[in-house]
């Protein structure tokens, strides 16, 4: 099964950057890909909402080779 790989970058107030990776099943349509990207962003925001000290959040789709 093909998977989409997401890089999640969280820039903190102290100048550090946390990078996490997540994989989800690959969507067949552009509309599905956009919806999945929005779900990933919302999941991360819900997870870090209570954490203080983060300034910027970036969620991007990257090639699977970047994870390896």
Rosetta silent file (secondary structure, phi, psi, omega in degrees, C-alpha in Angstrom):
SEQUENCE: XXXXXXXXXXXXXXXXXXXXXXXXXXXXXXXXXXXXXXXXXXXXXXXXXXXXXXXXXXXXXXXXXXXX
SCORE:     score description
SCORE:     0.000 S_00000001
   1 L     0.000  131.919  178.530    0.000    0.000    0.000 S_00000001
   2 L   -76.481  146.995 -178.757    1.342    3.413   -0.947 S_00000001
   3 E  -130.520  147.743  171.479    1.651    6.006    1.772 S_00000001
   4 E   -92.702  136.093  179.474    1.911    9.778    1.916 S_00000001
   5 E  -107.783  129.846 -179.706    4.674   11.045    4.179 S_00000001
   6 E  -113.130  134.306  172.447    4.157   14.276    6.093 S_00000001
   7 E  -102.310  126.356 -179.089    6.902   16.393    7.691 S_00000001
   8 E  -112.104  113.914  179.425    5.664   18.324   10.715 S_00000001
   9 E  -109.544  126.906  178.333    7.903   21.227   11.749 S_00000001
  10 E  -118.578  112.340  177.162    7.209   23.050   14.999 S_00000001
  11 E   -88.117  125.649 -177.226    9.219   26.244   15.545 S_00000001
  12 E   -95.834  160.452 -178.477    9.554   27.019   19.228 S_00000001
  13 L   -64.022  -26.328 -178.507    9.868   30.412   20.904 S_00000001
  14 L   -84.717    7.286  175.124   13.409   29.574   22.084 S_00000001
  15 L    94.110   -2.939  178.446   14.628   29.265   18.476 S_00000001
  16 L   -89.376  159.909  178.281   14.649   25.465   18.207 S_00000001
  17 E  -127.143  127.913  175.084   12.743   23.457   15.631 S_00000001
  18 E   -99.837  132.875  179.253   11.143   20.072   16.257 S_00000001
  19 E  -121.361  125.429  177.909   10.664   17.859   13.201 S_00000001
  20 E  -123.674  155.684  176.362    8.311   14.876   13.222 S_00000001
  21 E  -123.747  145.596  176.795    7.233   12.547   10.435 S_00000001
  22 E  -140.338  148.389  177.050    3.890   10.799    9.933 S_00000001
  23 E  -122.826  140.917  177.872    2.612    8.464    7.256 S_00000001
  24 E  -135.052  156.920  175.799   -0.963    8.019    6.050 S_00000001
  25 E   -57.781  139.805 -177.740   -2.472    5.960    3.207 S_00000001
  26 L   -70.707  135.761  178.132   -2.057    7.754   -0.108 S_00000001
  27 L   -84.034  152.901 -176.941   -5.178    9.438   -1.490 S_00000001
  28 L   -90.453  -20.556 -176.396   -6.273    8.857   -5.078 S_00000001
  29 L  -124.337  160.374  177.489   -7.582   12.353   -5.830 S_00000001
  30 H   -64.602  -38.556  179.093   -6.374   15.912   -5.308 S_00000001
  31 H   -63.271  -42.320  177.359   -9.510   16.675   -3.297 S_00000001
  32 H   -64.794  -39.345  178.786   -8.806   13.702   -1.009 S_00000001
  33 H   -63.787  -41.982  177.956   -5.168   14.777   -0.645 S_00000001
  34 H   -64.506  -42.482  178.999   -6.248   18.291    0.368 S_00000001
  35 H   -64.289  -40.626  179.217   -8.749   16.923    2.891 S_00000001
  36 H   -65.663  -40.350  178.165   -6.136   14.577    4.354 S_00000001
  37 H   -61.625  -43.464  177.974   -3.633   17.449    4.648 S_00000001
  38 H   -62.257  -40.206  177.592   -6.240   19.541    6.487 S_00000001
  39 H   -63.269  -41.018  179.080   -6.940   16.618    8.861 S_00000001
  40 H   -61.948  -45.629  179.367   -3.203   16.260    9.586 S_00000001
  41 H   -60.268  -46.435 -179.070   -2.905   19.972   10.387 S_00000001
  42 H   -63.803  -38.281  177.677   -5.963   19.839   12.655 S_00000001
  43 H   -63.486  -42.954 -179.665   -4.649   16.745   14.478 S_00000001
  44 H   -67.126  -43.189  179.112   -1.295   18.405   15.157 S_00000001
  45 H   -60.141  -43.822  178.129   -2.936   21.651   16.317 S_00000001
  46 H   -61.746  -37.043 -178.164   -5.173   19.694   18.715 S_00000001
  47 H   -69.820  -36.851 -174.897   -2.117   17.841   20.047 S_00000001
  48 H  -105.424    6.546 -177.336   -0.013   20.935   20.735 S_00000001
  49 L   -55.403  -42.518 -176.185   -2.777   23.398   21.618 S_00000001
  50 L   -81.028  -12.300 -177.766   -2.056   23.246   25.371 S_00000001
  51 L   -81.158  130.488  178.488    1.721   23.452   24.927 S_00000001
  52 L   -91.894  151.359  171.138    3.143   26.921   25.416 S_00000001
  53 L    97.462   13.830  173.814    6.101   28.332   23.527 S_00000001
  54 E  -107.086  141.919 -175.079    5.534   27.360   19.903 S_00000001
  55 E  -106.128  -41.026 -173.241    5.442   30.050   17.224 S_00000001
  56 E  -141.256  143.933  178.883    4.932   28.385   13.869 S_00000001
  57 E  -125.033  129.673  177.265    3.646   25.072   12.574 S_00000001
  58 E  -128.092  124.176  176.219    4.401   23.717    9.097 S_00000001
  59 E  -119.376  119.311 -178.450    2.900   20.491    7.756 S_00000001
  60 E  -135.047  151.577  176.132    4.108   19.462    4.302 S_00000001
  61 E   -86.120  129.357 -177.887    3.968   16.373    2.106 S_00000001
  62 E  -126.660  162.306  175.695    7.461   15.057    1.375 S_00000001
  63 L   -64.843  148.403 -179.556    8.883   12.110   -0.616 S_00000001
  64 H   -61.435  -26.664 -179.803    9.071    8.846    1.364 S_00000001
  65 H   -63.061  -27.599  179.103   12.855    8.798    0.788 S_00000001
  66 H   -65.032  -29.460 -179.882   13.214   11.779    3.142 S_00000001
  67 L   -73.308  -32.052 -176.293   11.985    9.633    5.992 S_00000001
  68 L   -71.451    0.000    0.000   14.602    6.923    5.398 S_00000001
